């Protein structure tokens, strides 16, 4: 019989300072230190949040190939802290984004806040760039695709033969996008578009969003409103 394929491993870790303090009190080690001392962490692993990490822990994660699963709007909403993104990228670390608490499910907002958090922490601009890619928006979007592919263990995140047919179409009539060079489009979308410029979405070769609307848009909104009413009674 064929052997089962290795699956991704996701773990929430070092999200808040109390978590780090509790782990130190229990084991004498910080959460990421304990994990790397006790588990064979490699590129199958996704460490969710990993917000409070030292220089050594940052290097451990980057060198192992594990994905740092960042939930930027959730971490901001909860006041968790700021991931050391600039140092992590400089060491070639893999990362992706996720919604976690669903306080926001906006790709552009999460990517924007990855860069903005670094700016606020360092009081400088344009920090998440690479030597091979000066446009921060391109670094953010392509990095999230690569890390997401690894964290999900699926052949996604690129337009290539054999990869799942996923793509989105941005509104070319949006003034910010219409006046941008190709290399600037992702920068404009992430940092300049205050409204959602996504017109169409294809997932697995199937059109799920057309002209900004899902075919079950009204049904989805009504169901979601009903759930919110039940939760907020």
C-alpha positions as semicolon CSV with decimal commas, in nm:
position;residue;x (nm);y (nm);z (nm)
1;X;0,000;0,000;0,000
2;X;0,114;0,355;-0,068
3;X;0,245;0,561;0,220
4;X;0,034;0,863;0,326
5;X;0,176;1,198;0,219
6;X;0,321;1,418;0,495
7;X;0,068;1,679;0,604
8;X;0,124;2,037;0,725
9;X;0,144;2,095;1,101
10;X;-0,008;2,416;1,240
11;X;0,050;2,539;1,594
12;X;-0,037;2,868;1,765
13;X;0,266;2,996;1,952
14;X;0,406;3,305;2,128
15;X;0,101;3,517;2,050
16;X;0,096;3,713;2,376
17;X;0,357;3,798;2,638
18;X;0,170;3,610;2,914
19;X;0,197;3,293;2,706
20;X;0,573;3,339;2,689
21;X;0,596;3,409;3,064
22;X;0,386;3,101;3,148
23;X;0,602;2,879;2,927
24;X;0,919;3,013;3,089
25;X;0,775;2,945;3,434
26;X;0,679;2,589;3,331
27;X;0,984;2,484;3,130
28;X;1,255;2,744;3,166
29;X;1,233;2,801;2,791
30;X;1,039;3,034;2,567
31;X;0,766;2,867;2,354
32;X;0,961;2,866;2,028
33;X;1,278;2,754;2,206
34;X;1,090;2,465;2,369
35;X;0,931;2,365;2,037
36;X;1,262;2,349;1,854
37;X;1,424;2,158;2,141
38;X;1,150;1,895;2,142
39;X;1,003;1,863;1,792
40;X;1,147;1,809;1,441
41;X;1,029;2,143;1,301
42;X;1,077;2,175;0,926
43;X;0,907;2,335;0,626
44;X;0,587;2,136;0,689
45;X;0,524;2,342;1,002
46;X;0,330;2,668;1,026
47;X;0,384;2,866;1,346
48;X;0,075;3,083;1,390
49;X;0,147;3,435;1,524
50;X;0,503;3,380;1,660
51;X;0,473;3,744;1,763
52;X;0,707;3,756;2,062
53;X;1,031;3,595;1,946
54;X;1,396;3,675;2,015
55;X;1,671;3,715;1,754
56;X;1,769;3,352;1,813
57;X;1,410;3,229;1,775
58;X;1,370;3,438;1,459
59;X;1,678;3,268;1,317
60;X;1,556;2,921;1,425
61;X;1,227;2,963;1,240
62;X;1,387;3,108;0,928
63;X;1,660;2,843;0,910
64;X;1,413;2,556;0,958
65;X;1,201;2,665;0,663
66;X;0,885;2,675;0,876
67;X;0,616;2,927;0,783
68;X;0,531;3,209;1,021
69;X;0,149;3,231;1,000
70;X;0,073;3,598;1,059
71;X;-0,278;3,723;1,145
72;X;-0,210;4,094;1,125
73;X;-0,555;4,246;1,180
74;X;-0,636;4,000;1,459
75;X;-0,301;4,065;1,630
76;X;-0,365;4,441;1,604
77;X;-0,723;4,407;1,730
78;X;-0,612;4,206;2,033
79;X;-0,308;4,424;2,101
80;X;-0,079;4,122;2,074
81;X;0,231;4,294;1,946
82;X;0,436;4,320;1,627
83;X;0,617;4,033;1,456
84;X;0,985;4,110;1,370
85;X;0,909;4,105;0,999
86;X;1,207;4,298;0,867
87;X;1,464;4,074;1,037
88;X;1,270;3,761;0,939
89;X;1,257;3,854;0,571
90;X;1,624;3,948;0,570
91;X;1,701;3,595;0,688
92;X;1,493;3,443;0,409
93;X;1,205;3,335;0,635
94;X;0,880;3,197;0,493
95;X;0,552;3,356;0,601
96;X;0,184;3,362;0,516
97;X;-0,131;3,537;0,635
98;X;-0,453;3,417;0,795
99;X;-0,762;3,571;0,951
100;X;-0,766;3,379;1,283
101;X;-1,049;3,556;1,470
102;X;-1,212;3,683;1,148
103;X;-1,204;4,039;1,282
104;X;-1,113;4,111;0,920
105;X;-1,101;3,892;0,611
106;X;-0,935;4,143;0,381
107;X;-0,617;4,024;0,210
108;X;-0,507;4,378;0,129
109;X;-0,568;4,500;0,486
110;X;-0,364;4,218;0,639
111;X;-0,078;4,271;0,394
112;X;-0,088;4,648;0,445
113;X;-0,069;4,607;0,821
114;X;0,230;4,376;0,794
115;X;0,425;4,668;0,647
116;X;0,258;4,938;0,858
117;X;0,337;4,754;1,182
118;X;0,704;4,751;1,088
119;X;0,689;5,121;1,004
120;X;0,529;5,212;1,335
121;X;0,781;5,001;1,525
122;X;1,083;5,144;1,345
123;X;0,955;5,492;1,251
124;X;1,072;5,437;0,892
125;X;0,899;5,358;0,563
126;X;0,925;5,083;0,299
127;X;1,082;4,822;0,523
128;X;0,959;4,490;0,382
129;X;1,156;4,496;0,059
130;X;1,416;4,258;-0,078
131;X;1,732;4,313;-0,279
132;X;1,570;4,138;-0,574
133;X;1,235;4,318;-0,534
134;X;1,218;4,685;-0,432
135;X;0,836;4,713;-0,443
136;X;0,695;4,630;-0,100
137;X;0,356;4,534;-0,245
138;X;0,516;4,268;-0,466
139;X;0,715;4,129;-0,173
140;X;0,401;4,112;0,040
141;X;0,174;3,947;-0,216
142;X;0,426;3,699;-0,356
143;X;0,551;3,612;-0,006
144;X;0,197;3,542;0,114
145;X;0,132;3,319;-0,189
146;X;0,450;3,119;-0,130
147;X;0,394;3,079;0,243
148;X;0,027;2,996;0,194
149;X;0,116;2,721;-0,051
150;X;0,356;2,569;0,201
151;X;0,122;2,604;0,499
152;X;-0,167;2,438;0,314
153;X;0,045;2,170;0,150
154;X;-0,131;2,231;-0,180
155;X;-0,011;2,305;-0,531
156;X;-0,147;2,659;-0,539
157;X;-0,020;3,017;-0,539
158;X;0,118;3,045;-0,892
159;X;0,002;3,041;-1,252
160;X;0,181;2,731;-1,375
161;X;0,111;2,399;-1,544
162;X;-0,010;2,152;-1,281
163;X;-0,101;2,418;-1,025
164;X;-0,463;2,475;-0,923
165;X;-0,629;2,736;-1,146
166;X;-0,678;3,024;-0,901
167;X;-0,665;3,392;-0,990
168;X;-0,834;3,723;-0,931
169;X;-0,910;4,019;-1,157
170;X;-0,865;4,375;-1,034
171;X;-1,079;4,663;-1,161
172;X;-0,874;4,831;-1,432
173;X;-1,100;5,137;-1,419
174;X;-1,000;5,219;-1,062
175;X;-0,798;5,544;-1,091
176;X;-0,514;5,416;-0,873
177;X;-0,481;5,098;-1,079
178;X;-0,546;5,254;-1,420
179;X;-0,251;5,490;-1,379
180;X;-0,004;5,234;-1,240
181;X;0,274;5,053;-1,421
182;X;0,256;4,674;-1,404
183;X;0,529;4,665;-1,139
184;X;0,329;4,911;-0,925
185;X;-0,015;4,745;-0,940
186;X;0,016;4,543;-0,618
187;X;0,157;4,845;-0,433
188;X;-0,140;5,055;-0,545
189;X;-0,395;4,785;-0,454
190;X;-0,253;4,719;-0,107
191;X;-0,167;5,074;-0,002
192;X;-0,391;5,310;-0,203
193;X;-0,729;5,146;-0,276
194;X;-0,972;5,232;0,004
195;X;-1,253;5,035;-0,161
196;X;-1,229;4,676;-0,279
197;X;-1,108;4,673;-0,643
198;X;-1,145;4,293;-0,689
199;X;-1,393;4,232;-0,972
200;X;-1,363;3,859;-1,038
201;X;-1,226;3,553;-0,858
202;X;-1,158;3,206;-0,997
203;X;-1,091;2,913;-0,762
204;X;-1,001;2,572;-0,898
205;X;-1,099;2,684;-1,246
206;X;-1,448;2,792;-1,134
207;X;-1,565;3,153;-1,139
208;X;-1,693;3,228;-0,788
209;X;-1,702;3,609;-0,804
210;X;-1,827;3,799;-1,109
211;X;-1,834;4,180;-1,122
212;X;-1,778;4,191;-0,747
213;X;-2,066;3,958;-0,658
214;X;-2,094;3,594;-0,557
215;X;-2,385;3,404;-0,713
216;X;-2,520;3,334;-0,363
217;X;-2,440;3,682;-0,230
218;X;-2,788;3,762;-0,095
219;X;-2,824;3,419;0,068
220;X;-2,481;3,440;0,230
221;X;-2,548;3,788;0,372
222;X;-2,885;3,683;0,513
223;X;-2,740;3,370;0,675
224;X;-2,449;3,565;0,821
225;X;-2,682;3,830;0,963
226;X;-2,888;3,556;1,128
227;X;-2,577;3,405;1,288
228;X;-2,469;3,746;1,418
229;X;-2,812;3,801;1,574
230;X;-2,786;3,467;1,755
231;X;-2,435;3,542;1,879
232;X;-2,519;3,891;2,006
233;X;-2,843;3,816;2,190
